[in-house]
Amino acid sequence: MNRRDFLNTTLLTAGAVCLGNTRTSAAPKKRRPNIILVMADDQGWGDMGYYDHPYVKTPNFDAMAKASLRLDRFYAAAPICSPTRASVLTGRHPHRSNVLSHGRSMRPQEITIAAALKKAGYATGHFGKFHVGSMQNSSPVNPGKFGFDRWVSAPNFFDQDPVMSSNGRAVQYHGESSQITVDAALEFITKQAKSPNPFLAVVWFAAPHDPHVASAEDKALYKGKQAAGYYAEITAMDRAFGKLRDTVRTLGIADDTILWYNSDNGGLVNASSGGRGRKGSIYEGGLRVPAIIEWPSRITKPRTSNVPCFTSDIFPTLLELTGTKMPHKRPLDGVSLVKLIDGTMTSRSRPIGFWSPLGRGRSTWSHKIMGALLKAQKQGKKIGDPNRLDMDAAEIKKIYPEDKFPGHAAWLDWPWKLHNLKNAKVELYNLESDPNEADNIAQKHAARVKTMTTALQRWQGSVLRSLNGKDYR
């Protein structure tokens, strides 16, 4: 089979279309919740007012944290953006879907939460930063092909006055990035609030990613402070989030709506990153992120939880909450948090695996890509940059040895966290007594190290089998 035939065959049967062969069923007649998944871009665990940050202003996040379920030990599946986004959409470690680093497109064979819920009767929308596919309408890996009915999206972070892709059409927007994202989402949410069917809105901010082109007004709040632009963007994001949360209440749908907020990886300021390291590291500072869940009809009293959770848990949790059945046999890395939401889960049922990027990232400058699309569109061309179509995303290009585990990986089996580093060095930390991973106690616990290493490598083998395409056969 040649490459063209391969793509024609694969892309017609993969991705969202493959759900036709993977029948889903929704819970019976009772009202299923609306779902709004909100994610920041590079906000650190401690970069919230409710965590007693010395000067960051986040009044809307603080108000939600006081009224909701606050997850104090929530992790991103990866220490960088694109991989974590793939984990939210699939419930799987990002390496399984070939998102080995930033700017890499997810394989269209993957079944996303949007595609699953769409099949179950949900209206679906994506707004803001995408970063796991293309913005071009003819691409097999744009948001629409992954199950989103409506999308106003960008290939990566964006700042003031961005060009966005509105269901594949380049549109010039004006204003601050977080506000643009929320306004686009609210247009969709307001329309769907009048519908008898529930909706999924994925709202992914482009803040506070650098270069931190914040407004003069927001920057003035942090004059003379470290990382003033970074914190100014967090405050602008907080303001936009407050508008989103207030509008959901005004529409009268708050009780029936799950509002879930978290960040995509650790922050940029070590002092407030939540542990050792920062973005890019699989030590605590690169993975631990703020997270809050609000659902007034089911989370009736404010609570905090220290049960370890991570972004891959979102997919199986939403499947259970909506009664959506996925009878496929693909391995998921996340677990359902329904019992945690209901207040009956006191420990995690299985460990969490982390693995540093296995490939090089790809530069994805949103203003350049979208600018080229807008220019091509004005000239009457069907596409802008052919290289950004990612027509070959479905191909299994490289077979990885399934008994070799390159890079830095970690295994979190609370309270123990094992690190296997590139140079075969092993580190073990007790996060309960040593949250900053400062005291390596591997030599004192040789038996535990051996057991955890075996479990970690067994999981890595499973991830590599998925990466090699064996889940799609």
LODOGU-8798 format. One record per residue (C-alpha): x, y, z. Coordinates in nm, 3 decimals, padded with zeros to 5 digits. Example, Ala and Ser with C-alpha at 12.3 -4.5 7.8 and 13.67 -1.06 7.14 Angstrom:
+---------+---------+---------+
|       X |       Y |       Z |
+---------+---------+---------+
|  01.230 | -00.450 |  00.780 |
|  01.367 | -00.106 |  00.714 |
+---------+---------+---------+
This chain:
+---------+---------+---------+
|       X |       Y |       Z |
+---------+---------+---------+
|  00.000 |  00.000 |  00.000 |
|  00.144 |  00.337 | -00.093 |
|  00.142 |  00.641 |  00.134 |
| -00.163 |  00.802 | -00.030 |
| -00.368 |  00.481 | -00.005 |
| -00.254 |  00.432 |  00.353 |
| -00.372 |  00.778 |  00.453 |
| -00.700 |  00.752 |  00.267 |
| -00.776 |  00.419 |  00.432 |
| -00.652 |  00.507 |  00.779 |
| -00.799 |  00.853 |  00.810 |
| -01.144 |  00.735 |  00.705 |
| -01.148 |  00.474 |  00.977 |
| -00.954 |  00.645 |  01.257 |
| -00.998 |  00.927 |  01.503 |
| -01.350 |  01.040 |  01.570 |
| -01.480 |  00.817 |  01.290 |
| -01.351 |  00.510 |  01.468 |
| -01.618 |  00.566 |  01.730 |
| -01.860 |  00.420 |  01.479 |
| -01.689 |  00.088 |  01.550 |
| -01.668 |  00.161 |  01.922 |
| -02.027 |  00.214 |  02.020 |
| -02.093 |  00.436 |  02.317 |
| -02.400 |  00.454 |  02.531 |
| -02.506 |  00.726 |  02.768 |
| -02.667 |  00.702 |  03.108 |
| -03.042 |  00.687 |  03.086 |
| -03.285 |  00.961 |  03.122 |
| -03.162 |  01.168 |  03.409 |
| -02.999 |  01.495 |  03.317 |
| -02.632 |  01.454 |  03.235 |
| -02.405 |  01.738 |  03.347 |
| -02.261 |  02.006 |  03.127 |
| -01.882 |  02.005 |  03.139 |
| -01.639 |  02.295 |  03.118 |
| -01.270 |  02.201 |  03.126 |
| -01.045 |  02.503 |  03.178 |
| -00.665 |  02.489 |  03.165 |
| -00.390 |  02.746 |  03.209 |
| -00.065 |  02.748 |  03.015 |
|  00.237 |  02.738 |  03.251 |
|  00.076 |  02.839 |  03.582 |
|  00.267 |  02.694 |  03.876 |
|  00.111 |  02.517 |  04.172 |
|  00.173 |  02.803 |  04.411 |
|  00.079 |  03.086 |  04.175 |
| -00.260 |  03.135 |  04.336 |
| -00.379 |  03.375 |  04.601 |
| -00.549 |  03.090 |  04.790 |
| -00.208 |  02.928 |  04.841 |
| -00.091 |  03.244 |  05.021 |
|  00.123 |  03.373 |  04.738 |
|  00.284 |  03.696 |  04.863 |
|  00.141 |  03.920 |  04.592 |
| -00.038 |  03.750 |  04.301 |
| -00.402 |  03.859 |  04.273 |
| -00.649 |  03.582 |  04.182 |
| -00.980 |  03.678 |  04.349 |
| -01.197 |  03.465 |  04.120 |
| -00.990 |  03.150 |  04.157 |
| -00.980 |  03.214 |  04.532 |
| -01.358 |  03.239 |  04.547 |
| -01.401 |  02.914 |  04.356 |
| -01.146 |  02.736 |  04.578 |
| -01.345 |  02.836 |  04.887 |
| -01.669 |  02.696 |  04.745 |
| -01.554 |  02.379 |  04.570 |
| -01.336 |  02.068 |  04.577 |
| -00.974 |  02.181 |  04.582 |
| -00.723 |  01.918 |  04.472 |
| -00.402 |  01.998 |  04.654 |
| -00.198 |  01.716 |  04.503 |
| -00.292 |  01.731 |  04.138 |
| -00.037 |  01.666 |  03.865 |
|  00.004 |  01.731 |  03.497 |
|  00.077 |  01.412 |  03.304 |
|  00.382 |  01.580 |  03.154 |
|  00.605 |  01.877 |  03.236 |
|  00.533 |  02.052 |  02.904 |
|  00.222 |  02.163 |  02.723 |
|  00.131 |  01.947 |  02.420 |
|  00.179 |  01.613 |  02.597 |
| -00.043 |  01.715 |  02.889 |
| -00.314 |  01.829 |  02.648 |
| -00.309 |  01.487 |  02.484 |
| -00.350 |  01.326 |  02.827 |
| -00.662 |  01.533 |  02.900 |
| -00.818 |  01.440 |  02.568 |
| -00.742 |  01.067 |  02.582 |
| -00.690 |  00.960 |  02.945 |
| -00.359 |  00.809 |  02.833 |
|  00.005 |  00.893 |  02.877 |
|  00.093 |  01.124 |  02.587 |
|  00.366 |  00.896 |  02.455 |
|  00.093 |  00.644 |  02.370 |
| -00.053 |  00.887 |  02.114 |
|  00.290 |  00.990 |  01.976 |
|  00.289 |  01.331 |  02.144 |
|  00.649 |  01.290 |  02.252 |
|  00.718 |  01.660 |  02.303 |
|  00.575 |  02.005 |  02.245 |
|  00.422 |  02.098 |  01.910 |
|  00.359 |  01.737 |  01.807 |
|  00.023 |  01.633 |  01.665 |
| -00.178 |  01.357 |  01.826 |
| -00.254 |  01.055 |  01.612 |
| -00.603 |  01.066 |  01.457 |
| -00.656 |  00.705 |  01.566 |
| -00.696 |  00.824 |  01.925 |
| -01.045 |  00.843 |  02.077 |
| -01.086 |  01.177 |  02.254 |
| -01.325 |  01.281 |  02.527 |
| -01.485 |  01.517 |  02.274 |
| -01.547 |  01.238 |  02.023 |
| -01.679 |  01.004 |  02.293 |
| -01.920 |  01.259 |  02.440 |
| -02.029 |  01.379 |  02.096 |
| -02.127 |  01.022 |  02.012 |
| -02.321 |  01.017 |  02.339 |
| -02.522 |  01.327 |  02.245 |
| -02.312 |  01.614 |  02.377 |
| -02.247 |  01.936 |  02.186 |
| -01.872 |  01.992 |  02.192 |
| -01.650 |  02.297 |  02.161 |
| -01.282 |  02.390 |  02.191 |
| -01.161 |  02.742 |  02.261 |
| -00.806 |  02.876 |  02.293 |
| -00.474 |  02.697 |  02.267 |
| -00.488 |  02.352 |  02.103 |
| -00.124 |  02.250 |  02.037 |
| -00.191 |  01.883 |  01.952 |
| -00.289 |  01.929 |  01.588 |
| -00.347 |  02.156 |  01.294 |
| -00.570 |  02.461 |  01.252 |
| -00.637 |  02.389 |  00.885 |
| -00.977 |  02.263 |  00.780 |
| -00.841 |  01.990 |  00.552 |
| -00.609 |  01.843 |  00.815 |
| -00.690 |  01.505 |  00.976 |
| -00.579 |  01.639 |  01.315 |
| -00.770 |  01.964 |  01.358 |
| -01.009 |  02.005 |  01.654 |
| -01.308 |  01.912 |  01.440 |
| -01.154 |  01.579 |  01.342 |
| -01.097 |  01.508 |  01.712 |
| -01.467 |  01.551 |  01.789 |
| -01.526 |  01.923 |  01.844 |
| -01.835 |  02.066 |  01.673 |
| -01.731 |  02.427 |  01.730 |
| -01.377 |  02.555 |  01.766 |
| -01.207 |  02.891 |  01.794 |
| -00.853 |  02.775 |  01.843 |
| -00.485 |  02.850 |  01.793 |
| -00.193 |  02.614 |  01.730 |
| -00.002 |  02.740 |  02.036 |
|  00.013 |  03.028 |  02.284 |
| -00.106 |  03.368 |  02.165 |
| -00.115 |  03.720 |  02.307 |
| -00.297 |  04.043 |  02.225 |
| -00.503 |  04.070 |  01.902 |
| -00.449 |  03.714 |  01.777 |
| -00.553 |  03.548 |  01.453 |
| -00.755 |  03.239 |  01.548 |
| -00.897 |  02.947 |  01.355 |
| -01.278 |  02.952 |  01.361 |
| -01.370 |  02.602 |  01.243 |
| -01.081 |  02.616 |  00.998 |
| -01.123 |  02.976 |  00.886 |
| -00.863 |  03.232 |  00.995 |
| -01.022 |  03.526 |  01.177 |
| -00.855 |  03.836 |  01.321 |
| -00.962 |  03.896 |  01.682 |
| -00.894 |  04.203 |  01.894 |
| -00.830 |  04.221 |  02.265 |
| -00.655 |  04.038 |  02.547 |
| -00.593 |  03.668 |  02.492 |
| -00.773 |  03.524 |  02.796 |
| -01.077 |  03.742 |  02.740 |
| -01.096 |  03.644 |  02.373 |
| -01.085 |  03.277 |  02.472 |
| -01.362 |  03.312 |  02.729 |
| -01.583 |  03.526 |  02.506 |
| -01.564 |  03.264 |  02.230 |
| -01.648 |  02.991 |  02.480 |
| -01.939 |  03.189 |  02.625 |
| -02.093 |  03.238 |  02.282 |
| -02.105 |  02.859 |  02.251 |
| -02.214 |  02.800 |  02.613 |
| -02.494 |  03.059 |  02.596 |
| -02.633 |  02.896 |  02.284 |
| -02.609 |  02.546 |  02.427 |
| -02.767 |  02.650 |  02.758 |
| -03.098 |  02.677 |  02.566 |
| -03.065 |  02.325 |  02.429 |
| -03.205 |  02.013 |  02.597 |
| -02.874 |  01.838 |  02.527 |
| -02.567 |  01.881 |  02.748 |
| -02.240 |  02.031 |  02.629 |
| -01.864 |  01.994 |  02.668 |
| -01.661 |  02.315 |  02.645 |
| -01.281 |  02.284 |  02.654 |
| -01.137 |  02.626 |  02.737 |
| -00.758 |  02.634 |  02.718 |
| -00.598 |  02.967 |  02.801 |
| -00.277 |  03.079 |  02.634 |
| -00.165 |  03.250 |  02.956 |
|  00.063 |  03.291 |  03.143 |
|  00.303 |  03.155 |  02.877 |
|  00.586 |  03.390 |  02.780 |
|  00.649 |  03.648 |  02.631 |
|  00.392 |  03.791 |  02.878 |
|  00.246 |  04.070 |  02.670 |
|  00.009 |  04.184 |  02.944 |
| -00.182 |  04.510 |  02.957 |
| -00.023 |  04.815 |  03.117 |
| -00.299 |  04.815 |  03.379 |
| -00.229 |  04.458 |  03.487 |
|  00.148 |  04.505 |  03.482 |
|  00.111 |  04.808 |  03.707 |
| -00.021 |  04.579 |  03.981 |
|  00.320 |  04.411 |  03.997 |
|  00.554 |  04.701 |  03.938 |
|  00.896 |  04.615 |  04.076 |
|  00.802 |  04.253 |  04.145 |
|  00.974 |  03.943 |  04.013 |
|  00.812 |  03.811 |  03.690 |
|  00.570 |  04.105 |  03.671 |
|  00.445 |  04.016 |  03.323 |
|  00.388 |  03.653 |  03.423 |
|  00.174 |  03.747 |  03.721 |
| -00.005 |  04.018 |  03.525 |
| -00.119 |  03.751 |  03.278 |
| -00.239 |  03.531 |  03.566 |
| -00.450 |  03.819 |  03.694 |
| -00.593 |  03.880 |  03.345 |
| -00.670 |  03.510 |  03.318 |
| -00.837 |  03.519 |  03.659 |
| -01.056 |  03.808 |  03.548 |
| -01.165 |  03.623 |  03.231 |
| -01.227 |  03.307 |  03.433 |
| -01.445 |  03.509 |  03.670 |
| -01.657 |  03.623 |  03.377 |
| -01.694 |  03.261 |  03.264 |
| -01.797 |  03.142 |  03.610 |
| -02.038 |  03.433 |  03.667 |
| -02.204 |  03.385 |  03.328 |
| -02.263 |  03.016 |  03.394 |
| -02.449 |  03.121 |  03.708 |
| -02.642 |  03.394 |  03.528 |
| -02.755 |  03.143 |  03.266 |
| -02.898 |  02.929 |  03.545 |
| -02.695 |  02.620 |  03.458 |
| -02.431 |  02.625 |  03.734 |
| -02.588 |  02.345 |  03.941 |
| -02.582 |  02.108 |  03.642 |
| -02.234 |  02.207 |  03.523 |
| -01.897 |  02.059 |  03.615 |
| -01.637 |  02.338 |  03.608 |
| -01.287 |  02.186 |  03.626 |
| -00.977 |  02.403 |  03.636 |
| -00.608 |  02.309 |  03.629 |
| -00.277 |  02.405 |  03.469 |
| -00.093 |  02.214 |  03.197 |
|  00.247 |  02.192 |  03.369 |
|  00.457 |  02.347 |  03.641 |
|  00.526 |  02.717 |  03.647 |
|  00.815 |  02.941 |  03.554 |
|  00.907 |  03.066 |  03.902 |
|  01.090 |  02.809 |  04.113 |
|  00.989 |  02.964 |  04.444 |
|  00.620 |  02.897 |  04.384 |
|  00.641 |  02.590 |  04.161 |
|  00.521 |  02.351 |  04.429 |
|  00.844 |  02.158 |  04.472 |
|  01.184 |  02.088 |  04.325 |
|  01.234 |  02.217 |  03.972 |
|  00.988 |  02.395 |  03.739 |
|  00.835 |  02.357 |  03.393 |
|  01.020 |  02.090 |  03.193 |
|  01.113 |  01.874 |  03.493 |
|  00.943 |  01.561 |  03.623 |
|  01.040 |  01.653 |  03.974 |
|  00.748 |  01.797 |  04.168 |
|  00.790 |  02.155 |  04.051 |
|  00.743 |  02.060 |  03.687 |
|  00.431 |  01.849 |  03.741 |
|  00.233 |  01.962 |  04.043 |
| -00.032 |  02.216 |  03.943 |
| -00.336 |  02.394 |  04.088 |
| -00.671 |  02.222 |  04.036 |
| -01.030 |  02.292 |  04.144 |
| -01.361 |  02.122 |  04.064 |
| -01.695 |  02.297 |  04.112 |
| -02.030 |  02.121 |  04.073 |
| -02.286 |  02.268 |  04.314 |
| -02.549 |  01.996 |  04.281 |
| -02.301 |  01.721 |  04.372 |
| -02.015 |  01.893 |  04.556 |
| -02.239 |  02.059 |  04.810 |
| -01.974 |  02.157 |  05.065 |
| -01.622 |  02.296 |  05.010 |
| -01.346 |  02.040 |  05.061 |
| -00.977 |  01.990 |  05.002 |
| -00.813 |  01.662 |  04.903 |
| -00.455 |  01.538 |  04.911 |
| -00.524 |  01.221 |  04.714 |
| -00.280 |  01.218 |  04.420 |
| -00.458 |  01.279 |  04.088 |
| -00.347 |  01.386 |  03.742 |
| -00.472 |  01.508 |  03.407 |
| -00.519 |  01.160 |  03.261 |
| -00.788 |  01.102 |  03.526 |
| -01.018 |  01.358 |  03.362 |
| -01.117 |  01.126 |  03.074 |
| -01.228 |  00.821 |  03.276 |
| -01.394 |  01.044 |  03.535 |
| -01.610 |  01.214 |  03.274 |
| -01.697 |  00.884 |  03.108 |
| -01.830 |  00.751 |  03.438 |
| -02.011 |  01.070 |  03.534 |
| -02.191 |  01.084 |  03.198 |
| -02.257 |  00.712 |  03.173 |
| -02.061 |  00.691 |  02.849 |
| -01.937 |  00.339 |  02.779 |
| -01.618 |  00.274 |  02.585 |
| -01.584 | -00.103 |  02.536 |
| -01.249 | -00.078 |  02.358 |
| -00.946 | -00.245 |  02.514 |
| -00.699 |  00.042 |  02.488 |
| -00.507 |  00.096 |  02.811 |
| -00.589 |  00.410 |  03.005 |
| -00.344 |  00.557 |  03.255 |
| -00.603 |  00.761 |  03.440 |
| -00.856 |  00.639 |  03.694 |
| -01.206 |  00.765 |  03.766 |
| -01.228 |  01.025 |  04.042 |
| -01.604 |  00.995 |  04.088 |
| -01.563 |  00.860 |  04.442 |
| -01.326 |  01.147 |  04.518 |
| -01.587 |  01.394 |  04.394 |
| -01.841 |  01.223 |  04.618 |
| -01.608 |  01.232 |  04.917 |
| -01.555 |  00.858 |  04.960 |
| -01.211 |  00.815 |  04.800 |
| -00.924 |  00.837 |  05.046 |
| -00.640 |  00.686 |  04.842 |
| -00.547 |  00.624 |  04.481 |
| -00.613 |  00.281 |  04.337 |
| -00.294 |  00.264 |  04.130 |
|  00.035 |  00.455 |  04.087 |
|  00.107 |  00.734 |  03.840 |
|  00.386 |  00.707 |  03.584 |
|  00.575 |  01.005 |  03.442 |
|  00.823 |  01.007 |  03.155 |
|  01.025 |  01.295 |  03.020 |
|  00.993 |  01.381 |  02.647 |
|  01.124 |  01.111 |  02.414 |
|  01.157 |  01.332 |  02.108 |
|  01.235 |  01.683 |  01.999 |
|  00.974 |  01.951 |  02.016 |
|  00.853 |  02.138 |  01.711 |
|  00.844 |  02.516 |  01.699 |
|  00.484 |  02.630 |  01.673 |
|  00.459 |  03.007 |  01.650 |
|  00.090 |  03.079 |  01.645 |
|  00.114 |  03.431 |  01.506 |
|  00.327 |  03.310 |  01.213 |
|  00.114 |  03.005 |  01.134 |
| -00.219 |  03.183 |  01.165 |
| -00.087 |  03.489 |  00.985 |
|  00.011 |  03.269 |  00.691 |
| -00.333 |  03.107 |  00.693 |
| -00.505 |  03.445 |  00.693 |
| -00.287 |  03.563 |  00.405 |
| -00.355 |  03.248 |  00.202 |
| -00.724 |  03.280 |  00.272 |
| -00.732 |  03.638 |  00.144 |
| -00.553 |  03.522 | -00.170 |
| -00.813 |  03.255 | -00.232 |
| -00.587 |  02.961 | -00.153 |
| -00.728 |  02.655 |  00.021 |
| -00.438 |  02.606 |  00.258 |
| -00.157 |  02.807 |  00.406 |
|  00.142 |  02.598 |  00.508 |
|  00.119 |  02.241 |  00.366 |
|  00.366 |  02.120 |  00.629 |
|  00.113 |  02.208 |  00.900 |
| -00.156 |  01.979 |  00.765 |
|  00.018 |  01.681 |  00.930 |
| -00.132 |  01.442 |  00.679 |
|  00.107 |  01.171 |  00.794 |
|  00.001 |  01.185 |  01.160 |
| -00.170 |  00.845 |  01.134 |
|  00.143 |  00.665 |  01.018 |
|  00.344 |  00.452 |  01.257 |
|  00.683 |  00.572 |  01.141 |
|  00.925 |  00.431 |  01.394 |
|  00.921 |  00.116 |  01.600 |
|  01.068 |  00.163 |  01.947 |
|  01.234 | -00.128 |  02.131 |
|  00.990 | -00.229 |  02.402 |
|  01.255 | -00.341 |  02.650 |
|  01.464 | -00.023 |  02.650 |
|  01.353 |  00.280 |  02.848 |
|  01.544 |  00.594 |  02.755 |
|  01.517 |  00.925 |  02.934 |
|  01.408 |  01.016 |  03.283 |
|  01.100 |  00.843 |  03.425 |
|  00.930 |  00.849 |  03.764 |
|  00.680 |  00.629 |  03.946 |
|  00.455 |  00.784 |  04.210 |
|  00.310 |  00.528 |  04.452 |
|  00.207 |  00.755 |  04.736 |
|  00.394 |  00.862 |  04.938 |
|  00.691 |  00.715 |  04.752 |
|  00.828 |  00.858 |  04.431 |
|  01.098 |  00.672 |  04.240 |
|  01.312 |  00.836 |  03.971 |
|  01.505 |  00.642 |  03.706 |
|  01.742 |  00.889 |  03.541 |
|  01.924 |  00.881 |  03.209 |
|  02.252 |  00.773 |  03.366 |
|  02.083 |  00.472 |  03.537 |
|  02.092 |  00.655 |  03.868 |
|  01.798 |  00.579 |  04.094 |
|  01.642 |  00.819 |  04.342 |
|  01.368 |  00.755 |  04.595 |
|  01.179 |  01.013 |  04.796 |
|  00.905 |  01.005 |  05.057 |
|  00.690 |  01.299 |  04.945 |
|  00.495 |  01.305 |  05.269 |
|  00.803 |  01.387 |  05.475 |
|  01.017 |  01.530 |  05.194 |
|  00.792 |  01.720 |  04.948 |
|  01.091 |  01.898 |  04.790 |
|  01.262 |  01.570 |  04.694 |
|  01.580 |  01.672 |  04.874 |
|  01.676 |  01.352 |  05.058 |
|  01.744 |  01.056 |  04.830 |
|  01.676 |  00.747 |  05.044 |
|  01.714 |  00.484 |  04.771 |
|  02.003 |  00.308 |  04.947 |
|  01.797 |  00.270 |  05.264 |
|  01.508 |  00.103 |  05.084 |
|  01.663 | -00.136 |  04.834 |
|  01.366 | -00.375 |  04.831 |
|  01.119 | -00.094 |  04.767 |
|  01.339 |  00.043 |  04.489 |
|  01.346 | -00.297 |  04.321 |
|  00.969 | -00.343 |  04.341 |
|  00.893 |  00.005 |  04.217 |
|  01.149 | -00.018 |  03.936 |
|  00.987 | -00.340 |  03.815 |
|  00.644 | -00.176 |  03.818 |
|  00.773 |  00.137 |  03.642 |
|  00.939 | -00.062 |  03.364 |
|  00.633 | -00.281 |  03.317 |
|  00.430 |  00.037 |  03.265 |
|  00.692 |  00.181 |  03.030 |
|  00.673 | -00.135 |  02.821 |
|  00.298 | -00.090 |  02.791 |
|  00.343 |  00.273 |  02.684 |
|  00.593 |  00.171 |  02.418 |
|  00.356 | -00.093 |  02.282 |
|  00.094 |  00.180 |  02.242 |
|  00.349 |  00.411 |  02.082 |
|  00.429 |  00.136 |  01.835 |
|  00.065 |  00.127 |  01.728 |
| -00.041 | -00.201 |  01.886 |
| -00.351 | -00.047 |  02.043 |
| -00.495 |  00.024 |  01.699 |
| -00.476 | -00.330 |  01.564 |
+---------+---------+---------+
